[in-house]
Amino acid sequence: MSSLSKIIAGVLLVAGLVLAFLAWRLATHSSAPPASPTPVATAPAPAAPAPVTLHPVVVAKQAIPAGTRIDAQNMLTVAQWQAALSNSFNTPDPLEGAVARVDIAAGDPIVPSLLAQGLAKQLKPGERAVAIAVDEVIGGGNRIAPGDLVDVFFMVEKGQEISGGQARLLQSQLRVLAYGKSSVDGPEEKSVLQQGPG
């Protein structure tokens, strides 16, 4: 062993003895007696929970297909919910005879957005509905659907006053309310023959 190795081993041995002595000293002598625990104030027993307020909400008793006229007594029921729904109905009476705009699952709350409202209610203030005759060529090859935005052009035919035919933009970005038998209001009401027996 070289002299440098002997010196390092001696220093490490002395450091180990010092640390062992300090550990023994800390283990045998407690620094201070433990303080007595401070009393903790106990919280009073919780009062009985406040009664839960229930709100009546009209829900579907059974699945209601889109386009079906609602029979309030047979198709709807009033459930009690902990949270009130905005725009919900609390009695089924005003829903008698309404038409489902989309399929409604059993247990779903009935809200106005699920019911057919009529095209007049789909118009925003200042808007006016206009019917435009279309065919497969003019109507985009049956690719237009209610809710789409379209541009409306008009054609000026070549005649005595105009040297050539022209197409002019009449209105841009107009919303399609209805196309064929479908509309933004939902499918048309099913006939009795389509619904079949009860």
C-alpha positions in Angstrom: 0.0 0.0 0.0 1.4 3.4 -0.9 1.8 6.1 1.7 -1.0 8.2 0.1 -3.4 5.3 0.4 -2.5 4.9 4.1 -3.2 8.6 4.7 -6.6 8.4 3.0 -7.5 5.2 4.9 -6.5 6.9 8.2 -8.6 10.0 7.5 -11.6 7.9 6.6 -11.2 5.8 9.8 -11.1 9.0 12.0 -14.1 10.4 10.2 -16.1 7.2 10.7 -15.2 7.2 14.5 -16.3 10.8 14.8 -19.6 10.1 13.1 -20.2 7.0 15.2 -19.6 9.0 18.4 -22.1 11.7 17.3 -24.7 9.1 16.4 -24.3 7.4 19.9 -24.6 10.8 21.6 -27.8 11.7 19.8 -29.4 8.3 20.5 -28.6 8.4 24.3 -29.4 12.0 25.1 -32.9 13.3 24.3 -32.8 17.0 23.5 -36.0 18.0 25.2 -39.1 16.3 26.7 -41.9 16.1 24.3 -44.4 18.9 24.6 -47.8 18.0 25.8 -50.3 17.9 22.9 -52.4 21.0 22.6 -56.1 20.3 22.9 -57.9 20.5 19.6 -61.4 22.0 19.5 -63.8 19.5 18.1 -66.2 20.7 15.5 -69.9 20.5 16.4 -71.8 17.6 14.8 -72.9 18.6 11.3 -76.5 19.6 11.1 -78.9 17.5 9.1 -78.4 18.2 5.4 -80.7 20.7 3.8 -83.6 19.1 2.0 -82.9 18.6 -1.7 -85.1 20.8 -3.9 -86.6 18.8 -6.7 -87.8 20.3 -10.0 -90.4 18.7 -12.2 -89.1 18.0 -15.7 -91.1 16.3 -18.5 -89.3 13.3 -20.0 -90.1 10.7 -22.6 -91.6 7.5 -21.3 -90.6 5.7 -24.4 -88.5 6.3 -27.5 -90.2 8.8 -29.8 -89.1 8.7 -33.5 -88.5 11.9 -35.4 -91.7 13.1 -37.2 -94.0 11.5 -34.6 -96.9 13.6 -33.2 -96.7 13.4 -29.4 -99.5 11.9 -27.3 -98.7 13.5 -24.0 -100.6 11.0 -21.8 -99.0 7.9 -23.4 -95.5 9.1 -24.3 -94.5 11.6 -21.6 -94.1 11.6 -17.8 -93.0 14.1 -15.2 -89.7 13.2 -13.4 -88.3 15.0 -10.4 -84.7 16.2 -11.0 -82.3 17.9 -8.6 -81.4 20.5 -11.1 -83.8 22.7 -13.1 -83.3 22.7 -16.8 -83.7 25.9 -18.7 -86.3 25.8 -21.4 -87.7 22.6 -20.1 -91.4 21.8 -19.6 -92.8 21.1 -16.1 -96.1 19.7 -17.3 -96.9 17.6 -20.4 -100.1 19.6 -21.3 -98.5 22.1 -23.7 -96.7 19.3 -25.6 -99.9 17.6 -26.7 -99.8 17.3 -30.5 -96.3 18.6 -30.9 -94.1 16.9 -33.5 -90.7 15.5 -32.6 -88.0 17.1 -34.8 -85.4 14.4 -34.0 -85.4 11.0 -32.4 -86.0 11.3 -28.6 -84.7 8.4 -26.4 -86.7 7.2 -23.4 -85.9 9.2 -20.3 -84.6 12.3 -22.3 -86.0 15.6 -21.1 -88.3 17.3 -23.6 -86.9 20.8 -24.6 -88.1 23.0 -27.4 -85.1 22.3 -29.6 -86.3 18.7 -29.9 -89.7 19.8 -31.3 -90.7 21.0 -34.8 -91.2 24.7 -34.6 -92.3 25.7 -38.1 -90.1 27.4 -40.6 -91.3 30.9 -39.6 -89.6 30.4 -36.2 -86.3 29.5 -37.9 -86.0 33.0 -39.5 -83.9 35.6 -37.7 -85.2 39.1 -37.3 -85.1 40.9 -40.7 -85.0 37.7 -42.7 -87.6 36.6 -45.2 -88.1 33.2 -46.7 -88.2 32.9 -50.5 -89.1 29.8 -52.5 -86.9 29.2 -55.5 -87.7 26.5 -58.1 -84.8 24.1 -58.6 -84.1 21.0 -60.6 -81.2 18.5 -60.5 -79.0 20.9 -62.5 -79.9 24.1 -60.7 -80.2 22.3 -57.3 -76.7 21.1 -57.1 -77.5 17.5 -58.1 -79.5 16.8 -54.9 -76.4 17.6 -52.8 -78.0 20.6 -51.0 -79.3 20.0 -47.5 -81.3 22.2 -45.1 -78.9 24.4 -43.2 -76.4 24.7 -46.1 -75.3 28.2 -47.1 -75.7 28.9 -50.9 -75.2 31.7 -53.4 -78.2 32.6 -55.5 -77.5 33.7 -59.1 -79.9 34.8 -61.8 -79.5 34.4 -65.5 -80.1 37.1 -68.0 -80.9 35.6 -71.4 -79.6 37.0 -74.7 -82.2 39.1 -76.3 -82.8 42.4 -78.1 -81.5 44.6 -75.3 -78.6 42.3 -74.2 -76.0 41.2 -76.6 -75.1 38.0 -74.7 -76.4 35.9 -71.8 -75.1 36.8 -68.3 -75.2 35.3 -64.8 -75.3 37.7 -61.9 -75.0 37.1 -58.2 -78.3 38.0 -56.5 -77.4 37.1 -52.9 -74.5 35.4 -51.2 -74.3 33.0 -48.2 -78.1 32.4 -47.9 -79.3 29.6 -45.5 -81.3 26.8 -47.1 -84.4 26.3 -44.9 -85.9 23.4 -46.9 -85.0 21.2 -49.8 -87.3 18.5 -51.1 -89.2 16.9 -48.2 -86.6 17.8 -45.5 -86.2 21.1 -43.7 -84.2 22.7 -40.9 -87.3 22.1 -38.8 -86.9 18.4 -39.0 -88.7 15.7 -41.0 -92.3 16.1 -41.9 -94.9 14.4 -39.6 -95.3 10.7 -40.4 -98.6 9.7 -41.8 -100.8 7.1 -40.0 -99.9 4.6 -42.8 -96.1 5.1 -42.1 -96.5 4.7 -38.4 -98.4 1.4 -38.6 -100.4 0.0 -35.7 -99.7 1.4 -32.2 
